[in-house]
């Protein structure tokens, strides 16, 4: 079941859209009533698509969309607003929006747009997965991202999902710098202090898993991030 983040400050419209999309679209829909609440919800869960009302209290939809796009480059975003000015439409796409719908709109049309964007995103994801490697050689280790297992000398070390995602990012940047912000936004969708401390714990575990090969090292790059060094 696809999960949608719906941020709409009109409670009646929000509940109507939530019910319709859950019943007719078979989606799981998380409803938030302002931009701040929407951003917090996005940071706590993985969403397949976001629908953002533009005119909202506390934080408008364009600001929220910009923050979401910074945290996630790929999640489809639909902006919804009562305004119909061309400047707003241009801004919506400039901020990384994938579609723009003007109120009042037919819910059936919104559903069609959602399905079209999800289909396009699925095709892009399949292509990206085919192109990106899932097997990595790390010195004497072999890391299988799909199974989340490190192989070494006939033994295996099973990784948690976040450990595997972090090691994959390091492998893709092998002998190059993985910035701290890039890792946090890619995996945790938020680069706050607490997520940073959590990532430090996972890095310590990865260093422990890779300590048997002296040619392999995860080092800190001061002020920037981390580097998986393989001599």
Backbone as a chain_set.jsonl record, in Angstrom:
{"seq": "XXXXXXXXXXXXXXXXXXXXXXXXXXXXXXXXXXXXXXXXXXXXXXXXXXXXXXXXXXXXXXXXXXXXXXXXXXXXXXXXXXXXXXXXXXXXXXXXXXXXXXXXXXXXXXXXXXXXXXXXXXXXXXXXXXXXXXXXXXXXXXXXXXXXXXXXXXXXXXXXXXXXXXXXXXXXXXXXXXXXXXXXXXXXXXXXXXXXXXXXXXXXXXXXXXXXXXXXXXXXXXXXXXXXXXX", "coords": {"N": [[0.843, -1.193, 0.0], [0.65, 2.139, -0.963], [1.927, 5.099, 0.569], [0.731, 8.268, 1.434], [1.451, 11.663, 2.078], [-0.601, 14.124, 3.171], [-1.082, 17.479, 3.347], [-3.097, 19.821, 4.517], [-4.88, 22.664, 5.392], [-7.579, 23.149, 5.66], [-9.946, 21.607, 7.456], [-12.292, 20.19, 6.736], [-12.071, 19.74, 3.928], [-9.649, 18.386, 3.983], [-10.237, 15.977, 5.421], [-12.142, 14.937, 3.702], [-10.644, 14.471, 1.34], [-8.771, 12.675, 2.377], [-10.384, 10.444, 3.139], [-11.484, 9.743, 0.628], [-9.204, 9.112, -0.953], [-8.18, 6.996, 0.48], [-10.212, 5.103, 0.294], [-11.002, 4.938, -2.481], [-8.543, 5.043, -3.811], [-7.015, 3.257, -2.474], [-4.919, 3.959, -0.768], [-2.656, 4.639, 1.959], [-3.187, 7.342, 3.949], [-1.749, 10.068, 5.479], [-2.8, 12.727, 7.321], [-2.118, 16.122, 7.785], [-2.397, 19.372, 9.303], [-1.016, 21.76, 9.1], [2.036, 23.39, 7.968], [4.309, 22.98, 9.632], [3.597, 20.715, 11.143], [3.352, 18.952, 9.036], [6.003, 18.74, 8.087], [7.288, 17.548, 10.262], [5.967, 15.088, 10.299], [6.816, 14.058, 7.855], [9.514, 13.648, 8.361], [9.442, 11.519, 10.098], [8.551, 9.26, 8.816], [8.346, 7.148, 5.853], [7.305, 8.279, 2.771], [5.416, 7.885, -0.234], [4.404, 9.826, -1.85], [3.623, 13.341, -1.834], [1.097, 15.683, -1.017], [0.581, 19.024, -1.032], [-0.951, 21.754, 0.381], [-0.838, 25.153, -0.567], [-1.408, 27.683, 0.681], [-1.076, 28.006, 3.903], [-1.129, 28.062, 7.543], [1.6, 28.912, 9.806], [3.664, 27.535, 8.27], [4.08, 27.874, 4.881], [2.992, 26.039, 1.901], [4.863, 26.076, -0.201], [7.302, 26.601, 1.079], [7.438, 24.362, 2.73], [7.502, 22.378, 0.734], [9.982, 22.942, -0.44], [11.709, 22.278, 1.661], [11.15, 19.555, 1.964], [11.986, 18.636, -0.53], [14.706, 19.114, -0.322], [15.394, 17.25, 1.574], [14.66, 14.893, 0.347], [15.203, 13.865, -2.831], [13.59, 12.642, -4.666], [10.886, 11.99, -4.042], [7.566, 12.323, -5.212], [5.847, 15.445, -5.539], [2.858, 17.198, -5.168], [1.463, 20.334, -5.563], [-1.211, 22.176, -4.175], [-3.564, 24.745, -4.554], [-5.633, 27.655, -4.074], [-5.019, 29.725, -5.658], [-4.46, 30.881, -9.01], [-2.506, 32.021, -10.447], [0.05, 32.453, -12.869], [2.64, 32.869, -11.962], [2.768, 31.485, -9.55], [2.52, 28.86, -10.401], [4.881, 28.553, -11.854], [6.717, 28.904, -9.786], [6.113, 26.683, -8.256], [7.099, 24.535, -9.783], [9.758, 25.306, -9.983], [10.621, 24.932, -7.406], [10.85, 22.249, -7.238], [8.539, 20.823, -7.459], [6.285, 18.321, -8.758], [3.804, 18.397, -9.862], [0.855, 20.483, -10.219], [-2.131, 21.624, -8.934], [-5.179, 23.356, -9.175], [-7.453, 24.789, -6.895], [-11.028, 25.216, -7.005], [-10.998, 21.636, -7.394], [-11.671, 18.552, -9.116], [-11.944, 15.597, -7.306], [-11.529, 13.191, -8.509], [-9.849, 13.863, -10.601], [-7.549, 14.584, -9.23], [-6.845, 12.082, -8.19], [-6.203, 10.728, -10.552], [-3.916, 12.144, -11.317], [-2.222, 11.565, -9.187], [-1.893, 8.777, -9.477], [-0.587, 8.743, -11.949], [1.834, 10.057, -11.368], [2.917, 8.328, -9.429], [3.273, 6.038, -10.936], [5.193, 6.947, -12.76], [7.28, 7.515, -10.963], [7.81, 4.962, -10.01], [8.813, 3.695, -12.286], [11.168, 5.173, -12.676], [12.521, 4.48, -10.334], [12.906, 1.735, -10.69], [14.651, 1.747, -12.886], [16.82, 3.088, -11.737], [17.551, 1.28, -9.727], [18.358, -0.851, -11.27], [20.611, 0.223, -12.458], [22.293, 1.013, -10.335], [24.829, -0.48, -8.377], [24.574, -3.472, -6.368], [26.287, -5.156, -5.146], [29.34, -5.073, -3.465], [32.86, -4.799, -3.32], [34.977, -4.624, -0.647], [37.962, -4.251, 0.159], [39.037, -7.133, 1.68], [36.496, -7.884, 2.156], [33.122, -8.671, 1.171], [30.264, -7.042, 0.341], [26.859, -7.412, 0.343], [24.281, -5.598, -0.611], [21.57, -6.07, -1.075], [20.832, -8.349, 0.438], [21.753, -7.436, 2.811], [24.173, -8.239, 4.024], [27.506, -8.742, 5.152], [30.258, -10.421, 3.88], [33.024, -12.391, 4.897], [35.974, -14.19, 4.931], [34.589, -16.672, 4.834], [32.7, -16.281, 6.764], [29.746, -14.49, 7.998], [28.166, -11.32, 8.429], [25.291, -9.977, 9.489], [23.512, -7.059, 8.692], [21.697, -4.243, 10.037], [18.903, -2.424, 8.597], [19.442, 0.383, 8.385], [22.203, 0.383, 8.879], [23.047, -1.007, 6.601], [22.201, 0.759, 4.578], [23.785, 2.985, 5.144], [26.383, 1.951, 4.833], [26.27, 1.316, 2.134], [26.089, 3.884, 0.956], [28.613, 4.844, 1.675], [30.197, 3.04, 0.249], [29.496, 3.667, -2.391], [30.734, 6.079, -2.545], [33.369, 5.429, -2.311], [36.656, 5.944, -1.149], [36.227, 8.587, -1.448], [34.597, 11.589, -0.243], [31.818, 11.282, 1.84], [29.37, 13.399, 2.661], [28.246, 14.562, 5.85], [25.717, 15.731, 6.034], [24.518, 14.833, 3.649], [24.34, 12.056, 4.104], [22.644, 11.969, 6.364], [20.265, 13.225, 5.458], [19.592, 11.557, 3.362], [19.128, 9.051, 4.563], [17.871, 9.415, 7.096], [16.22, 11.545, 6.593], [16.397, 13.969, 7.857], [18.609, 16.279, 9.237], [19.085, 16.667, 11.975], [20.355, 17.1, 15.396], [19.953, 14.799, 17.021], [19.513, 12.691, 15.216], [21.998, 12.758, 14.068], [23.641, 11.867, 16.168], [22.67, 9.28, 16.368], [23.496, 8.26, 13.899], [26.252, 8.276, 14.302], [26.545, 6.153, 16.056], [25.891, 3.99, 14.408], [27.984, 4.171, 12.573], [30.149, 3.521, 14.208], [29.578, 0.838, 14.67], [29.841, -0.187, 12.065], [32.573, 0.241, 11.648], [33.568, -1.586, 13.467], [32.695, -3.984, 12.31], [34.32, -4.058, 10.074], [36.931, -4.223, 10.901], [38.815, -6.256, 10.697], [40.331, -6.251, 8.404], [43.193, -4.587, 7.709], [43.557, -2.845, 5.615], [41.271, -1.532, 5.196], [39.282, 1.197, 6.156], [37.166, 3.426, 7.93], [37.111, 6.775, 7.982], [36.974, 9.948, 9.709], [36.311, 13.017, 8.159], [37.279, 16.055, 8.865], [34.921, 18.54, 9.559], [33.474, 17.971, 7.295], [32.602, 15.202, 6.621], [32.613, 11.762, 6.067], [34.824, 9.097, 5.098], [35.244, 6.17, 3.265], [37.991, 4.392, 3.223], [39.906, 2.437, 1.131], [42.706, 0.725, 0.654]], "CA": [[0.0, 0.0, 0.0], [1.402, 3.378, -1.04], [1.628, 6.035, 1.662], [0.676, 9.655, 0.969], [1.392, 12.739, 3.06], [-1.545, 15.165, 2.755], [-1.0, 18.63, 4.253], [-4.224, 20.677, 4.118], [-5.339, 23.343, 6.613], [-9.047, 23.114, 5.724], [-10.227, 20.285, 8.016], [-13.343, 19.492, 5.985], [-11.491, 19.271, 2.676], [-8.612, 17.406, 4.308], [-10.859, 14.698, 5.757], [-12.795, 14.435, 2.485], [-9.594, 13.927, 0.477], [-8.192, 11.502, 3.046], [-11.324, 9.318, 3.018], [-11.621, 9.351, -0.782], [-7.971, 8.485, -1.429], [-8.016, 5.711, 1.161], [-11.237, 4.161, -0.181], [-10.949, 4.774, -3.936], [-7.181, 4.848, -4.289], [-6.371, 2.221, -1.67], [-3.686, 4.502, -0.21], [-2.622, 5.049, 3.361], [-3.048, 8.789, 3.88], [-1.475, 10.764, 6.738], [-3.298, 14.09, 7.173], [-1.6, 17.16, 8.679], [-3.171, 20.591, 9.077], [-0.163, 22.925, 8.867], [3.335, 23.045, 7.412], [5.215, 22.446, 10.659], [3.163, 19.349, 11.428], [3.651, 18.161, 7.856], [7.44, 18.46, 8.008], [7.596, 16.576, 11.312], [5.457, 13.789, 9.855], [7.674, 13.578, 6.77], [10.769, 13.196, 8.938], [9.263, 10.317, 10.905], [8.071, 8.113, 8.045], [8.66, 7.135, 4.428], [6.109, 8.531, 1.971], [5.556, 7.675, -1.673], [3.964, 11.036, -2.551], [3.158, 14.403, -0.937], [0.159, 16.674, -1.537], [0.784, 20.16, -0.141], [-1.689, 22.993, 0.174], [0.128, 26.255, -0.57], [-1.764, 28.701, 1.671], [-1.249, 27.351, 5.207], [-0.519, 28.776, 8.67], [2.893, 28.492, 10.371], [4.627, 27.322, 7.194], [3.315, 27.691, 3.651], [3.29, 24.813, 1.168], [6.088, 26.203, -0.992], [8.428, 26.438, 2.004], [7.454, 22.943, 3.106], [7.955, 21.609, -0.424], [11.426, 23.156, -0.594], [12.382, 21.512, 2.717], [10.989, 18.14, 1.631], [12.84, 18.326, -1.68], [16.08, 19.094, 0.163], [15.591, 15.985, 2.297], [14.416, 13.756, -0.54], [15.232, 14.381, -4.19], [12.796, 11.847, -5.601], [9.473, 11.805, -3.71], [6.71, 13.225, -5.997], [5.145, 16.487, -4.779], [1.786, 17.924, -5.837], [1.034, 21.537, -4.858], [-2.621, 22.503, -4.371], [-3.822, 26.092, -4.061], [-6.768, 28.361, -4.664], [-4.5, 30.7, -6.609], [-4.285, 30.363, -10.366], [-1.547, 32.898, -11.121], [1.122, 31.737, -13.546], [3.862, 32.948, -11.165], [2.726, 30.418, -8.563], [2.788, 27.596, -11.091], [6.306, 28.528, -12.156], [7.422, 28.704, -8.529], [5.888, 25.294, -7.824], [8.03, 23.66, -10.494], [11.116, 25.718, -9.643], [10.941, 24.386, -6.083], [10.967, 20.794, -7.321], [7.236, 20.167, -7.514], [6.06, 17.481, -9.93], [2.514, 18.736, -10.459], [0.204, 21.639, -9.618], [-3.565, 21.547, -9.164], [-5.815, 24.574, -8.682], [-8.769, 24.644, -6.267], [-11.557, 23.874, -6.682], [-10.683, 20.61, -8.379], [-12.391, 17.29, -8.971], [-11.1, 14.625, -6.608], [-11.175, 12.153, -9.475], [-8.688, 14.353, -11.351], [-6.395, 14.466, -8.328], [-6.478, 10.667, -8.131], [-5.535, 10.41, -11.819], [-2.575, 12.731, -11.278], [-1.451, 10.787, -8.214], [-1.527, 7.488, -10.084], [0.385, 8.99, -13.015], [3.125, 10.369, -10.748], [3.43, 7.125, -8.771], [3.737, 5.145, -11.998], [6.446, 7.506, -13.267], [8.3, 7.338, -9.933], [8.144, 3.536, -9.962], [9.669, 3.411, -13.444], [12.474, 5.76, -12.395], [13.159, 3.693, -9.276], [13.352, 0.464, -11.275], [15.837, 2.028, -13.693], [17.92, 3.422, -10.829], [17.984, 0.059, -9.054], [19.082, -1.663, -12.239], [21.889, 0.85, -12.75], [23.125, 1.094, -9.143], [25.299, -1.803, -7.951], [24.136, -3.974, -5.067], [27.393, -5.945, -4.627], [30.512, -4.217, -3.311], [34.09, -5.365, -2.777], [35.604, -3.688, 0.293], [39.156, -4.984, 0.575], [38.788, -8.576, 1.767], [35.079, -8.081, 2.436], [32.13, -8.524, 0.113], [29.027, -6.535, 0.926], [25.655, -7.598, -0.479], [23.294, -4.64, -0.113], [20.227, -6.64, -1.181], [20.596, -9.227, 1.586], [22.268, -6.724, 3.985], [25.158, -9.134, 4.65], [28.932, -8.622, 4.86], [30.918, -11.724, 3.842], [34.457, -12.296, 5.161], [36.625, -15.444, 5.345], [33.6, -17.723, 5.032], [31.707, -15.879, 7.766], [28.769, -13.486, 7.591], [27.682, -10.352, 9.414], [24.014, -9.408, 9.067], [23.38, -5.656, 9.047], [20.361, -3.646, 10.095], [18.596, -1.671, 7.377], [20.176, 1.654, 8.366], [23.619, 0.051, 8.712], [23.251, -1.355, 5.193], [22.053, 1.969, 3.768], [24.945, 3.827, 5.395], [27.546, 1.332, 4.209], [26.107, 1.457, 0.687], [26.479, 5.248, 0.589], [30.069, 4.921, 1.792], [30.766, 2.271, -0.86], [29.299, 4.421, -3.628], [31.689, 7.192, -2.505], [34.624, 4.821, -1.835], [37.842, 6.8, -1.248], [35.76, 9.967, -1.591], [33.925, 12.077, 0.971], [30.369, 11.269, 2.018], [29.108, 14.464, 3.621], [27.362, 14.209, 6.965], [24.364, 16.166, 5.692], [24.007, 13.947, 2.609], [23.98, 10.781, 4.718], [21.495, 12.145, 7.253], [19.058, 13.524, 4.682], [19.264, 10.396, 2.538], [18.679, 7.904, 5.353], [16.958, 9.817, 8.175], [15.389, 12.639, 6.069], [16.52, 15.139, 8.722], [19.985, 16.338, 9.717], [19.126, 17.247, 13.316], [21.389, 16.62, 16.312], [19.68, 13.452, 17.53], [19.793, 11.752, 14.128], [23.446, 12.728, 13.923], [24.185, 10.982, 17.206], [22.283, 7.927, 15.984], [24.374, 7.84, 12.813], [27.578, 8.007, 14.875], [26.496, 4.802, 16.611], [25.945, 3.048, 13.278], [29.345, 4.223, 12.032], [30.993, 2.747, 15.115], [29.313, -0.58, 14.41], [30.436, -0.539, 10.771], [34.026, 0.156, 11.85], [33.807, -2.855, 14.166], [32.496, -5.083, 11.366], [35.356, -4.032, 9.045], [38.24, -4.021, 11.536], [39.738, -7.377, 10.477], [41.189, -5.962, 7.251], [43.89, -3.327, 7.979], [43.53, -1.983, 4.44], [39.945, -0.9, 5.145], [39.094, 2.111, 7.284], [36.21, 4.521, 7.804], [37.723, 7.893, 8.699], [36.252, 11.211, 9.768], [36.9, 14.14, 7.432], [36.883, 17.158, 9.745], [34.087, 19.591, 9.009], [32.806, 17.566, 6.051], [31.845, 13.968, 6.726], [33.298, 10.504, 6.284], [35.431, 8.499, 3.899], [35.6, 4.752, 3.302], [39.293, 4.287, 2.585], [40.318, 1.079, 0.804], [44.031, 0.783, 0.03]], "C": [[0.881, 1.248, 0.0], [0.957, 4.344, 0.056], [1.762, 7.469, 1.159], [0.647, 10.598, 2.166], [0.511, 13.846, 2.488], [-1.488, 16.286, 3.785], [-2.001, 19.669, 3.762], [-4.815, 21.308, 5.375], [-6.852, 23.422, 6.723], [-9.454, 21.724, 6.217], [-11.283, 19.503, 7.24], [-12.801, 18.921, 4.679], [-10.443, 18.183, 2.943], [-9.186, 16.03, 4.598], [-11.543, 14.072, 4.54], [-11.764, 13.776, 1.559], [-8.998, 12.66, 1.077], [-9.098, 10.278, 2.87], [-11.39, 8.816, 1.575], [-10.381, 8.586, -1.256], [-7.733, 7.127, -0.764], [-8.99, 4.672, 0.626], [-11.076, 3.874, -1.679], [-9.548, 4.465, -4.456], [-6.429, 3.742, -3.579], [-4.999, 2.674, -1.177], [-3.806, 4.623, 1.305], [-2.307, 6.538, 3.354], [-2.869, 9.368, 5.282], [-1.84, 12.234, 6.534], [-2.685, 15.009, 8.226], [-2.264, 18.479, 8.31], [-2.331, 21.861, 8.972], [1.226, 22.455, 8.438], [4.307, 22.449, 8.411], [4.883, 20.993, 10.97], [3.505, 18.43, 10.253], [5.121, 17.791, 7.766], [7.862, 17.437, 9.062], [7.146, 15.174, 10.903], [6.352, 13.204, 8.767], [8.989, 13.022, 7.315], [10.662, 11.892, 9.691], [8.922, 9.079, 10.088], [8.517, 8.224, 6.595], [7.368, 7.273, 3.626], [6.418, 8.334, 0.492], [5.162, 8.903, -2.478], [3.466, 12.045, -1.521], [2.198, 15.33, -1.684], [0.172, 17.846, -0.557], [-0.095, 21.339, -0.538], [-0.699, 24.142, 0.278], [-0.155, 27.257, 0.539], [-2.086, 28.03, 3.002], [-0.634, 28.202, 6.303], [0.81, 28.144, 9.07], [3.966, 28.316, 9.306], [3.844, 27.053, 5.917], [3.796, 26.471, 2.877], [4.56, 24.883, 0.34], [7.325, 26.025, -0.115], [8.566, 24.979, 2.424], [7.968, 22.085, 1.956], [9.449, 21.731, -0.645], [12.204, 22.338, 0.428], [12.301, 20.01, 2.433], [11.908, 17.754, 0.474], [14.314, 18.29, -1.285], [16.384, 17.769, 0.853], [15.458, 14.775, 1.392], [14.277, 14.268, -1.974], [14.169, 13.756, -5.093], [11.297, 11.78, -5.296], [8.619, 12.788, -4.516], [5.942, 14.19, -5.098], [4.098, 17.141, -5.671], [1.423, 19.137, -4.979], [-0.432, 21.813, -5.203], [-2.9, 23.878, -3.778], [-5.04, 26.693, -4.744], [-6.299, 29.379, -5.686], [-4.325, 30.063, -7.981], [-3.284, 31.201, -11.152], [-0.392, 32.084, -11.689], [2.416, 31.767, -12.733], [3.916, 31.825, -10.14], [3.035, 29.07, -9.204], [4.27, 27.462, -11.411], [7.114, 28.249, -10.892], [7.297, 27.262, -8.059], [6.883, 24.354, -8.495], [9.481, 24.023, -10.189], [11.562, 25.125, -8.311], [11.011, 22.86, -6.084], [9.644, 20.069, -7.312], [7.077, 19.384, -8.814], [4.734, 17.785, -10.616], [1.876, 19.848, -9.637], [-1.275, 21.545, -9.949], [-4.245, 22.732, -8.474], [-7.189, 24.264, -8.091], [-9.751, 25.611, -6.905], [-11.224, 22.878, -7.785], [-11.531, 19.367, -8.109], [-11.445, 16.278, -8.317], [-10.663, 13.515, -7.551], [-9.946, 12.566, -10.296], [-7.425, 14.253, -10.507], [-5.911, 13.022, -8.275], [-5.74, 10.242, -9.405], [-4.104, 10.942, -11.822], [-1.667, 11.97, -10.316], [-0.973, 9.484, -8.844], [-0.482, 7.66, -11.186], [1.768, 9.26, -12.436], [3.743, 9.141, -10.084], [3.961, 6.129, -9.804], [5.075, 5.627, -12.55], [7.577, 7.298, -12.26], [8.749, 5.89, -9.841], [9.072, 3.152, -11.103], [11.076, 3.952, -13.222], [13.238, 4.941, -11.361], [13.683, 2.377, -9.83], [14.609, 0.653, -12.114], [17.037, 2.293, -12.798], [18.455, 2.181, -10.13], [18.762, -0.849, -9.993], [20.478, -1.104, -12.493], [22.823, 0.85, -11.545], [23.558, -0.305, -8.71], [24.746, -2.191, -6.583], [25.2, -4.842, -4.408], [28.641, -5.063, -4.591], [31.678, -5.016, -2.742], [34.761, -4.308, -1.911], [36.851, -4.384, 0.845], [38.879, -6.479, 0.532], [37.319, -8.899, 2.017], [34.255, -8.0, 1.15], [30.807, -8.157, 0.762], [27.893, -6.681, -0.069], [24.565, -6.701, 0.095], [21.888, -5.219, -0.102], [19.891, -7.508, 0.028], [21.055, -8.605, 2.896], [23.271, -7.58, 4.763], [26.566, -8.769, 4.19], [29.548, -10.021, 4.94], [32.417, -11.533, 4.05], [34.987, -13.632, 5.667], [35.621, -16.552, 5.655], [32.541, -17.401, 6.063], [30.795, -14.785, 7.242], [28.431, -12.564, 8.761], [26.422, -9.708, 8.858], [23.913, -7.967, 9.567], [21.921, -5.264, 9.217], [20.146, -2.834, 8.821], [19.395, -0.378, 7.299], [21.686, 1.424, 8.269], [23.927, -0.234, 7.25], [23.155, -0.12, 4.3], [23.266, 2.878, 3.917], [26.196, 3.254, 4.729], [27.462, 1.44, 2.681], [26.511, 2.848, 0.226], [27.993, 5.416, 0.654], [30.755, 4.194, 0.634], [30.645, 3.026, -2.182], [30.267, 5.599, -3.722], [33.089, 6.706, -2.121], [35.838, 5.683, -2.181], [37.499, 8.256, -1.573], [34.962, 10.339, -0.356], [32.409, 11.939, 0.854], [30.055, 12.328, 3.06], [28.109, 14.006, 4.681], [25.915, 14.556, 6.632], [23.738, 15.229, 4.658], [23.54, 12.619, 3.198], [22.72, 10.909, 5.564], [20.207, 12.379, 6.477], [18.63, 12.329, 3.848], [18.628, 9.277, 3.346], [17.636, 8.292, 6.392], [15.995, 10.92, 7.746], [15.439, 13.887, 6.936], [17.929, 15.138, 9.307], [20.087, 16.961, 11.115], [20.141, 16.536, 14.209], [21.184, 15.166, 16.72], [19.904, 12.391, 16.452], [21.29, 11.64, 13.886], [24.108, 11.813, 14.94], [23.864, 9.525, 16.893], [23.195, 7.403, 14.882], [25.777, 7.527, 13.326], [27.646, 6.601, 15.462], [26.61, 3.76, 15.499], [27.33, 3.026, 12.648], [30.307, 3.42, 12.899], [30.814, 1.25, 14.894], [29.948, -1.024, 13.096], [31.956, -0.655, 10.886], [34.39, -1.163, 12.527], [33.696, -4.03, 13.199], [33.654, -5.192, 10.364], [36.778, -3.988, 9.611], [39.258, -5.124, 11.231], [40.668, -7.15, 9.284], [41.859, -4.606, 7.479], [43.904, -2.358, 6.798], [42.216, -1.215, 4.306], [39.752, -0.026, 6.377], [38.013, 3.136, 6.949], [36.744, 5.676, 8.64], [36.79, 9.105, 8.7], [37.021, 12.263, 8.966], [36.403, 15.405, 8.125], [36.082, 18.232, 9.01], [33.311, 19.212, 7.774], [31.958, 16.315, 6.241], [32.747, 12.773, 6.938], [33.831, 9.959, 4.961], [35.721, 7.022, 4.162], [36.888, 4.61, 2.5], [39.63, 2.819, 2.383], [41.614, 1.162, 0.043], [44.236, -0.395, -0.902]], "O": [[1.754, 1.398, 0.856], [-0.217, 4.401, 0.422], [2.762, 7.838, 0.544], [-0.075, 10.372, 3.137], [0.83, 14.433, 1.454], [-1.807, 16.077, 4.956], [-1.793, 20.314, 2.735], [-5.205, 20.605, 6.308], [-7.364, 23.737, 7.797], [-9.322, 20.753, 5.472], [-11.176, 18.284, 7.104], [-13.043, 17.758, 4.358], [-10.365, 17.191, 2.219], [-8.688, 15.026, 4.087], [-11.532, 12.854, 4.361], [-11.98, 12.672, 1.059], [-8.751, 11.686, 0.366], [-8.628, 9.203, 2.497], [-11.355, 7.61, 1.33], [-10.5, 7.536, -1.886], [-7.158, 6.223, -1.369], [-8.646, 3.496, 0.512], [-11.02, 2.717, -2.093], [-9.386, 3.718, -5.422], [-5.35, 3.332, -4.007], [-4.042, 1.899, -1.164], [-4.904, 4.699, 1.855], [-1.28, 6.955, 2.818], [-3.717, 9.188, 6.156], [-1.265, 12.908, 5.68], [-2.728, 14.708, 9.419], [-2.648, 18.691, 7.16], [-2.887, 22.942, 8.772], [1.549, 21.271, 8.534], [5.046, 21.521, 8.086], [5.773, 20.145, 11.05], [3.898, 17.279, 10.446], [5.457, 16.662, 7.41], [8.69, 16.566, 8.794], [7.856, 14.194, 11.132], [6.617, 12.002, 8.753], [9.515, 12.04, 6.792], [11.669, 11.218, 9.91], [8.992, 7.963, 10.603], [9.006, 9.268, 6.164], [6.445, 6.474, 3.787], [7.533, 8.583, 0.033], [5.531, 9.026, -3.646], [2.952, 11.667, -0.468], [2.447, 15.713, -2.827], [-0.182, 17.686, 0.611], [0.003, 21.856, -1.65], [0.193, 24.111, 1.126], [0.76, 27.646, 1.265], [-3.198, 27.55, 3.219], [0.281, 28.982, 6.039], [1.104, 27.001, 8.722], [5.054, 28.881, 9.419], [3.041, 26.122, 5.861], [4.867, 25.931, 3.153], [5.261, 23.883, 0.187], [8.286, 25.372, -0.521], [9.669, 24.434, 2.468], [8.771, 21.176, 2.165], [10.115, 20.756, -0.994], [13.244, 21.765, 0.102], [13.273, 19.282, 2.639], [12.528, 16.69, 0.487], [15.088, 17.519, -1.852], [17.486, 17.232, 0.735], [16.078, 13.741, 1.641], [13.349, 15.013, -2.289], [13.881, 14.283, -6.167], [10.505, 11.535, -6.206], [8.913, 13.983, -4.51], [5.45, 13.809, -4.036], [4.398, 17.582, -6.78], [1.11, 18.987, -3.798], [-0.845, 21.7, -6.358], [-2.522, 24.156, -2.64], [-5.423, 26.29, -5.842], [-7.094, 29.852, -6.498], [-4.075, 28.863, -8.098], [-3.217, 31.108, -12.378], [0.082, 31.138, -11.059], [3.205, 30.824, -12.789], [4.984, 31.269, -9.884], [3.728, 28.239, -8.616], [4.849, 26.386, -11.26], [8.066, 27.469, -10.909], [8.248, 26.687, -7.53], [7.445, 23.474, -7.842], [10.341, 23.144, -10.14], [12.745, 24.849, -8.114], [11.212, 22.249, -5.034], [9.604, 18.846, -7.174], [7.659, 19.737, -9.84], [4.55, 17.479, -11.794], [2.293, 20.124, -8.513], [-1.641, 21.401, -11.115], [-3.924, 23.065, -7.333], [-7.993, 23.564, -8.708], [-9.365, 26.709, -7.306], [-11.175, 23.233, -8.962], [-12.037, 19.171, -7.004], [-10.295, 16.129, -8.729], [-9.57, 12.965, -7.416], [-9.111, 11.73, -10.641], [-6.361, 13.884, -11.005], [-4.707, 12.766, -8.31], [-4.771, 9.486, -9.343], [-3.187, 10.261, -12.279], [-0.487, 11.758, -10.598], [0.204, 9.134, -8.755], [0.404, 6.82, -11.34], [2.766, 8.752, -12.948], [4.954, 8.935, -10.165], [4.971, 5.463, -9.575], [5.982, 4.828, -12.782], [8.695, 6.949, -12.639], [9.929, 5.615, -9.619], [10.009, 2.376, -10.914], [12.06, 3.283, -13.536], [14.444, 4.73, -11.488], [14.783, 1.948, -9.48], [15.524, -0.169, -12.068], [18.134, 1.796, -13.052], [19.665, 2.036, -9.956], [19.7, -1.531, -9.581], [21.422, -1.863, -12.718], [24.034, 0.701, -11.714], [22.736, -1.222, -8.68], [24.483, -1.329, -5.744], [25.053, -5.228, -3.249], [28.958, -4.387, -5.57], [31.514, -5.803, -1.81], [35.078, -3.218, -2.389], [36.789, -5.035, 1.888], [38.532, -7.027, -0.514], [36.944, -10.07, 2.081], [34.644, -7.35, 0.179], [30.299, -8.876, 1.622], [27.948, -6.15, -1.178], [23.994, -6.994, 1.146], [21.094, -4.898, 0.782], [18.794, -7.414, 0.578], [20.797, -9.15, 3.969], [23.231, -7.642, 5.992], [26.802, -8.519, 3.007], [29.383, -10.722, 5.939], [33.021, -10.635, 3.464], [34.529, -14.15, 6.685], [35.785, -17.287, 6.629], [31.585, -18.159, 6.228], [31.036, -14.22, 6.175], [28.414, -12.979, 9.92], [26.478, -8.977, 7.869], [24.195, -7.69, 10.733], [21.026, -5.868, 8.624], [21.085, -2.587, 8.063], [19.967, -0.07, 6.253], [22.379, 2.212, 7.625], [24.934, 0.231, 6.716], [23.942, 0.031, 3.366], [23.726, 3.473, 2.943], [26.977, 3.993, 4.13], [28.48, 1.635, 2.017], [27.201, 2.988, -0.783], [28.587, 6.058, -0.212], [31.761, 4.664, 0.103], [31.572, 3.027, -2.993], [30.587, 6.066, -4.815], [33.908, 7.498, -1.655], [36.029, 6.093, -3.326], [38.372, 9.048, -1.927], [34.683, 9.485, 0.486], [31.799, 12.416, -0.103], [30.43, 12.179, 4.223], [27.245, 13.168, 4.424], [25.001, 13.779, 6.908], [22.566, 14.871, 4.773], [22.476, 12.115, 2.839], [21.83, 10.061, 5.492], [19.172, 11.798, 6.8], [17.436, 12.109, 3.646], [17.697, 8.622, 2.877], [16.635, 7.596, 6.561], [15.039, 11.206, 8.467], [14.607, 14.779, 6.772], [18.392, 14.116, 9.814], [21.037, 17.684, 11.414], [20.711, 15.511, 13.833], [22.139, 14.39, 16.76], [20.426, 11.313, 16.74], [21.796, 10.571, 13.543], [25.031, 11.07, 14.607], [24.687, 8.64, 17.125], [23.62, 6.248, 14.916], [26.422, 6.603, 12.831], [28.679, 5.936, 15.378], [27.334, 2.773, 15.632], [27.801, 1.967, 12.231], [31.179, 2.721, 12.383], [31.781, 0.489, 14.927], [30.527, -2.108, 13.018], [32.558, -1.548, 10.289], [35.402, -1.781, 12.196], [34.498, -4.962, 13.254], [33.941, -6.279, 9.861], [37.729, -3.74, 8.869], [40.449, -4.942, 11.482], [41.702, -7.81, 9.182], [41.183, -3.578, 7.449], [44.226, -1.181, 6.964], [42.063, -0.366, 3.428], [40.023, -0.451, 7.5], [37.951, 3.648, 5.831], [36.823, 5.575, 9.864], [35.941, 9.263, 7.822], [38.241, 12.377, 9.088], [35.239, 15.779, 7.985], [36.509, 18.757, 7.982], [32.561, 20.03, 7.243], [30.743, 16.35, 6.048], [33.553, 12.753, 7.869], [33.36, 10.305, 3.877], [36.36, 6.67, 5.153], [36.886, 4.695, 1.272], [39.64, 2.042, 3.337], [41.633, 1.621, -1.099], [45.295, -0.517, -1.519]]}, "num_chains": 1, "name": "protein.A"}
